[in-house]
Amino acid sequence: MNDWEKLQKGLLYDDLGQILVEMRVECKKLFRKYNETDDSQPEERMEILKELLGSVGTNPVIEPRFQCEFGKNIHIGDNVYINFGCTILDCAEVTIGNHVLIGPNAGIYAVNHCIDPEERIRGGCFSKPIHIEDYVWIGADVTIVPGVTIGKGSVIGAGSVVVKDIPPNVVAVGNPCRVLHEITEKDKTGYRRE
């Protein structure tokens, strides 16, 4: 079993393995190409995203300087907006549902290095999937670590570090991120798009 296959199965793998190094090089070529486009090139952007990502829905908006590690483990739903400076280390599956908003400088990291220093310097890594469900809003400068699920409709406050699952339909903030309150009818403002 090669390191990509180990990575896919959540097994300990060599982060410095040749196949992974080569895959990162190809990924960088694609996200750099994407980052060189502008808003007047939606068709070209979509073609690059289809080549870069595992899957992508309709109407994605991903602002430049977007970066990812492999791309192939990222699955994005419909009508997703990812603001400037997002980094996704997709050493495990990263799923982003429909109608998700991600603020600037978000970091979504499905990977962790070994704790032991000797194992770490030899490239020992492991990864766990991250799932961001439909209608989630992730504020600016949020960090999401491996193995986390953020439930449908929840809001993650700016600067939060999400280290455990967040239930659906709540506002959660802080480091570590914790539930502040459930989203209720009181949170409605009456806004309607004209």
C-alpha positions in Angstrom: 0.0 0.0 0.0 1.5 3.4 -1.0 1.3 6.5 1.1 -1.6 8.0 -0.8 -3.6 4.8 -0.1 -2.6 4.9 3.5 -3.6 8.5 3.7 -7.0 7.7 2.2 -7.6 5.0 4.8 -6.7 7.2 7.8 -3.5 5.2 8.5 -0.2 6.5 9.6 1.8 7.5 6.4 5.0 9.1 5.3 4.4 12.8 4.6 7.7 12.9 2.7 6.9 9.9 0.4 7.6 10.5 -3.2 4.0 10.0 -4.5 2.7 12.6 -2.1 5.5 15.1 -3.0 4.6 14.6 -6.7 0.9 15.1 -6.1 1.5 18.3 -4.1 3.6 19.7 -7.0 0.7 19.1 -9.4 -1.8 20.5 -7.0 0.3 23.7 -6.6 0.4 24.2 -10.4 -3.4 24.1 -10.5 -4.2 26.3 -7.5 -1.6 28.9 -8.7 -3.2 28.8 -12.1 -6.6 29.4 -10.5 -5.2 32.3 -8.4 -4.0 34.0 -11.5 -7.5 34.3 -12.9 -9.9 37.1 -12.1 -13.7 37.5 -11.8 -14.1 38.0 -15.6 -13.0 34.3 -16.1 -15.8 32.2 -14.5 -15.6 29.4 -17.1 -11.9 29.1 -16.8 -12.1 29.1 -13.0 -14.7 26.3 -13.0 -12.6 24.2 -15.4 -9.6 24.5 -13.1 -11.7 23.7 -10.0 -13.0 20.6 -11.7 -9.5 19.4 -12.4 -8.2 20.4 -9.0 -10.9 19.2 -6.6 -12.5 15.8 -5.9 -15.9 17.4 -6.8 -17.4 20.8 -7.1 -21.1 21.9 -7.3 -22.7 24.8 -9.1 -21.9 28.5 -8.5 -18.8 28.2 -6.4 -17.0 31.4 -5.6 -13.4 30.9 -4.3 -11.5 34.1 -3.9 -7.7 34.1 -4.6 -5.2 33.2 -2.7 -6.8 29.8 -2.3 -4.4 27.0 -1.4 -4.7 23.3 -0.8 -2.5 20.3 -0.4 -3.8 17.7 -2.8 -7.2 19.0 -3.9 -8.6 15.6 -4.7 -9.9 15.1 -1.2 -12.0 18.3 -1.3 -15.7 18.1 -2.1 -17.6 21.3 -2.4 -21.4 21.6 -2.8 -23.5 24.2 -4.5 -23.4 28.0 -3.9 -20.3 27.9 -1.7 -18.4 31.2 -1.0 -14.8 30.9 0.2 -13.2 34.3 1.0 -9.6 35.4 0.5 -6.7 33.4 1.8 -8.3 30.0 2.6 -5.9 27.1 3.1 -7.2 23.5 3.1 -4.8 20.7 4.0 -6.9 17.8 2.5 -4.9 14.8 3.7 -8.3 13.3 4.4 -11.7 14.0 2.9 -12.9 17.6 3.4 -16.6 18.0 2.5 -18.1 21.5 2.3 -21.9 21.4 1.9 -24.3 23.6 0.0 -24.7 27.3 0.8 -21.6 27.5 3.0 -19.9 30.8 3.7 -16.2 30.7 4.7 -14.6 33.9 5.9 -11.1 35.2 5.0 -8.0 33.4 6.1 -9.7 30.3 7.2 -7.6 27.2 7.8 -9.1 23.8 7.4 -6.6 21.1 8.4 -7.4 17.4 8.1 -3.9 16.4 9.0 -1.6 16.1 12.0 2.0 15.2 12.4 3.2 12.6 14.9 3.8 13.9 18.5 7.0 12.1 19.0 9.8 14.2 17.6 11.8 11.3 16.0 8.6 10.1 14.2 7.7 13.6 13.2 11.0 14.4 11.6 10.8 11.2 9.6 7.5 12.4 8.1 5.0 10.5 10.2 1.5 11.9 9.7 -2.1 10.9 10.1 -5.3 12.4 9.0 -9.1 12.5 9.8 -12.0 13.8 7.7 -13.6 17.2 8.2 -17.3 17.7 7.4 -18.9 21.2 7.1 -22.6 20.6 6.6 -25.1 22.8 4.6 -25.8 26.4 5.5 -22.8 26.8 7.8 -21.1 30.2 8.2 -17.4 30.1 9.2 -16.1 33.5 10.3 -12.7 35.1 9.5 -9.5 33.5 10.8 -11.2 30.3 11.9 -9.1 27.1 12.3 -10.7 23.7 12.0 -8.6 20.6 13.0 -8.8 17.0 11.9 -11.9 14.9 12.6 -14.4 17.7 13.1 -18.0 17.9 11.9 -19.8 21.3 11.9 -23.5 20.7 11.9 -26.0 22.2 9.5 -26.8 25.8 9.8 -24.3 26.6 12.5 -22.1 29.8 12.8 -18.5 29.7 13.9 -17.3 33.0 15.3 -14.2 34.8 13.9 -10.9 33.6 15.3 -12.3 30.4 16.7 -10.4 27.1 16.9 -12.7 24.2 16.3 -11.3 21.1 18.0 -14.5 19.0 18.4 -17.8 18.5 16.7 -20.3 21.4 16.7 -24.0 20.5 16.6 -26.4 21.8 14.1 -28.0 25.2 14.3 -25.9 26.9 17.0 -23.5 29.8 17.3 -20.1 28.6 18.6 -17.1 30.7 19.4 -13.7 30.7 21.1 -10.5 28.8 21.5 -11.4 26.1 22.0 -14.6 26.7 20.1 -17.7 26.1 22.3 -21.5 26.5 21.8 -22.7 30.0 22.8 -26.4 29.5 22.0 -28.8 27.8 19.7 -30.1 29.7 16.7 -33.8 30.5 17.2 -36.5 32.7 15.8 -35.0 35.6 18.0 -32.0 35.6 15.6 -34.2 36.6 12.6 -33.9 40.2 11.5 -36.8 40.2 9.0 -34.4 40.7 6.0 -35.7 39.7 2.6 -33.8 40.2 -0.6 -35.8 42.4 -3.0 
